Structure formats: structure tokens, C-alpha cells
């Protein structure tokens, strides 16, 4: 996927989550552990969002593309974000998935 199409899907995911009542705090937050696509606020929760898009469900689709290694990196990046911003709020890790022409699928709590 190109950077331009990645940005398009992130834009769509952001708009979708905002329509669900979440507020955008940051986009494409980067650190030595990687990048967090979207950081949102959902009530008392700081939500770290991974956006994935695949043209089809072949090879497992968008959900299968989120590996255990990616989850570890996302957690490490989120911990650094919370530390740098001196936050001790509850948080969760969500994913917004796009496959083909289907509407976005929002998975909450992808990391326990």
C-alpha cells in the first residue's frame, strides 16, 4: 500500500471513530518503537488505534496482518507516549480494519 492510500484509510478511520464519539488527540505519532496511527480519547480511555487495509480477505485479511510483534511494538510506543505526556489514564488498543469495499470494522481491545 502506498503512503497516500495509507493516509486515505487513516483519514477514513479517524472520521469513522469521530462519528462514534471519539476525539482525535494525535496522528502518526512516532518514536523508536514505531508509529501509532491514531491516538484518540473515548470517555476516560486513551485509545491507541492501528489502521489496516487489505484489498480482500485473502491470506487472512486485515486482522491477520496485525502480528504479535506489531502488538508488542504498539504497546511499547504507547507506554512511551504515556510516559512522555505524564499520563496515568486508562488506555486500550483498538484496530480499524478495511477490506475491499466493506465498511470499516472497529475492533476494541485487540491487546489484553
DRENLOMI-32821 format. One record per residue (C-alpha): residue in three letters; residue number from 1; x, y, z negated. Coordinates in steps of 0.001 Angstrom, whole numbers. Last residue first. Layout:
<recs>
+------+-----+---------+---------+---------+
: code : pos :       u :       v :       w :
+------+-----+---------+---------+---------+
:  ALA : NUM :       X :       Y :       Z :
...
+------+-----+---------+---------+---------+
</recs>
This chain:
<recs>
+------+-----+---------+---------+---------+
: code : pos :       u :       v :       w :
+------+-----+---------+---------+---------+
:  UNK : 112 :   -5381 :   -7607 :  -26626 :
:  UNK : 111 :   -4425 :   -6318 :  -23177 :
:  UNK : 110 :   -7104 :   -6005 :  -20481 :
:  UNK : 109 :   -9286 :   -4153 :  -22976 :
:  UNK : 108 :  -11864 :   -2820 :  -20510 :
:  UNK : 107 :  -12203 :   -3982 :  -16913 :
:  UNK : 106 :  -13809 :   -1476 :  -14562 :
:  UNK : 105 :  -14650 :   -2862 :  -11109 :
:  UNK : 104 :  -14789 :    -282 :   -8336 :
:  UNK : 103 :  -17460 :    -735 :   -5663 :
:  UNK : 102 :  -16751 :   -3402 :   -3036 :
:  UNK : 101 :  -15326 :   -2295 :     323 :
:  UNK : 100 :  -12182 :   -4401 :     117 :
:  UNK :  99 :  -11185 :   -4985 :   -3466 :
:  UNK :  98 :  -10732 :   -2082 :   -5884 :
:  UNK :  97 :   -9886 :   -2614 :   -9531 :
:  UNK :  96 :   -9963 :    -183 :  -12430 :
:  UNK :  95 :   -7962 :   -1515 :  -15337 :
:  UNK :  94 :   -8177 :    -789 :  -19049 :
:  UNK :  93 :   -5709 :    -715 :  -21926 :
:  UNK :  92 :   -6913 :     441 :  -25312 :
:  UNK :  91 :   -6000 :    3053 :  -27870 :
:  UNK :  90 :   -6733 :    4033 :  -31435 :
:  UNK :  89 :   -5122 :    7338 :  -32353 :
:  UNK :  88 :   -1749 :    7776 :  -34001 :
:  UNK :  87 :    -377 :   10462 :  -31759 :
:  UNK :  86 :    2912 :   12315 :  -32086 :
:  UNK :  85 :    2985 :   13126 :  -28335 :
:  UNK :  84 :    6380 :   11494 :  -27827 :
:  UNK :  83 :    5344 :    8495 :  -29942 :
:  UNK :  82 :    2026 :    7969 :  -28188 :
:  UNK :  81 :    3703 :    8214 :  -24774 :
:  UNK :  80 :    6477 :    5825 :  -25873 :
:  UNK :  79 :    3921 :    3298 :  -27096 :
:  UNK :  78 :    2008 :    3664 :  -23823 :
:  UNK :  77 :    5175 :    3021 :  -21783 :
:  UNK :  76 :    5961 :    -104 :  -23814 :
:  UNK :  75 :    2385 :   -1366 :  -23475 :
:  UNK :  74 :    2387 :    -765 :  -19713 :
:  UNK :  73 :    5739 :   -2526 :  -19376 :
:  UNK :  72 :    4435 :   -5559 :  -21290 :
:  UNK :  71 :    1255 :   -5604 :  -19173 :
:  UNK :  70 :    3294 :   -5426 :  -15952 :
:  UNK :  69 :    5376 :   -8399 :  -17141 :
:  UNK :  68 :    2205 :  -10365 :  -17890 :
:  UNK :  67 :    1148 :   -9709 :  -14302 :
:  UNK :  66 :   -1588 :   -7426 :  -12997 :
:  UNK :  65 :   -1866 :   -8632 :   -9388 :
:  UNK :  64 :   -4404 :  -11276 :  -10390 :
:  UNK :  63 :   -6956 :   -8550 :  -11064 :
:  UNK :  62 :   -6565 :   -7034 :   -7590 :
:  UNK :  61 :   -7269 :  -10196 :   -5639 :
:  UNK :  60 :   -6263 :  -13770 :   -6381 :
:  UNK :  59 :   -4289 :  -14519 :   -3228 :
:  UNK :  58 :   -7253 :  -13496 :   -1036 :
:  UNK :  57 :   -9795 :  -11340 :   -2863 :
:  UNK :  56 :   -9506 :   -8734 :    -130 :
:  UNK :  55 :   -7930 :   -5401 :     830 :
:  UNK :  54 :   -6355 :   -5060 :   -2578 :
:  UNK :  53 :   -6384 :   -2130 :   -4958 :
:  UNK :  52 :   -5080 :   -1769 :   -8495 :
:  UNK :  51 :   -5395 :    1100 :  -10978 :
:  UNK :  50 :   -3912 :     619 :  -14461 :
:  UNK :  49 :   -5524 :    2779 :  -17130 :
:  UNK :  48 :   -4238 :    3746 :  -20562 :
:  UNK :  47 :   -7218 :    4782 :  -22692 :
:  UNK :  46 :   -6860 :    6961 :  -25799 :
:  UNK :  45 :   -9894 :    5983 :  -27842 :
:  UNK :  44 :  -11908 :    8239 :  -30195 :
:  UNK :  43 :  -14527 :    8958 :  -27546 :
:  UNK :  42 :  -13045 :    7732 :  -24285 :
:  UNK :  41 :   -9960 :    9827 :  -23523 :
:  UNK :  40 :   -7992 :    9081 :  -20359 :
:  UNK :  39 :   -4416 :    8368 :  -19322 :
:  UNK :  38 :   -4211 :    7391 :  -15679 :
:  UNK :  37 :   -1596 :    5599 :  -13567 :
:  UNK :  36 :     874 :    4839 :  -16340 :
:  UNK :  35 :    4332 :    4583 :  -14847 :
:  UNK :  34 :    7393 :    2540 :  -15672 :
:  UNK :  33 :    9418 :    1615 :  -18737 :
:  UNK :  32 :   11926 :    4471 :  -18359 :
:  UNK :  31 :    9101 :    7001 :  -18347 :
:  UNK :  30 :    6384 :    8158 :  -16001 :
:  UNK :  29 :    2884 :    9597 :  -16484 :
:  UNK :  28 :    1108 :    9218 :  -13153 :
:  UNK :  27 :   -1934 :   11173 :  -14250 :
:  UNK :  26 :   -2654 :   12746 :  -17632 :
:  UNK :  25 :   -5511 :   13632 :  -20015 :
:  UNK :  24 :   -8601 :   12855 :  -17925 :
:  UNK :  23 :  -11864 :   12733 :  -19853 :
:  UNK :  22 :  -14130 :    9662 :  -19958 :
:  UNK :  21 :  -17906 :    9962 :  -19590 :
:  UNK :  20 :  -18696 :    7196 :  -17067 :
:  UNK :  19 :  -18613 :    9763 :  -14245 :
:  UNK :  18 :  -15099 :   10623 :  -15463 :
:  UNK :  17 :  -14191 :    6953 :  -15065 :
:  UNK :  16 :  -15396 :    6879 :  -11436 :
:  UNK :  15 :  -13689 :   10197 :  -10618 :
:  UNK :  14 :  -10399 :    8885 :  -12028 :
:  UNK :  13 :  -10730 :    5573 :  -10201 :
:  UNK :  12 :  -11451 :    7368 :   -6917 :
:  UNK :  11 :   -8456 :    9677 :   -7345 :
:  UNK :  10 :   -6273 :    6686 :   -8279 :
:  UNK :   9 :   -7516 :    4906 :   -5142 :
:  UNK :   8 :   -6608 :    7920 :   -2990 :
:  UNK :   7 :   -3226 :    8263 :   -4692 :
:  UNK :   6 :   -2442 :    4639 :   -3842 :
:  UNK :   5 :   -3556 :    5287 :    -258 :
:  UNK :   4 :   -1069 :    8153 :      -5 :
:  UNK :   3 :    1750 :    6198 :   -1682 :
:  UNK :   2 :    1308 :    3446 :     862 :
:  UNK :   1 :       0 :       0 :       0 :
+------+-----+---------+---------+---------+
</recs>
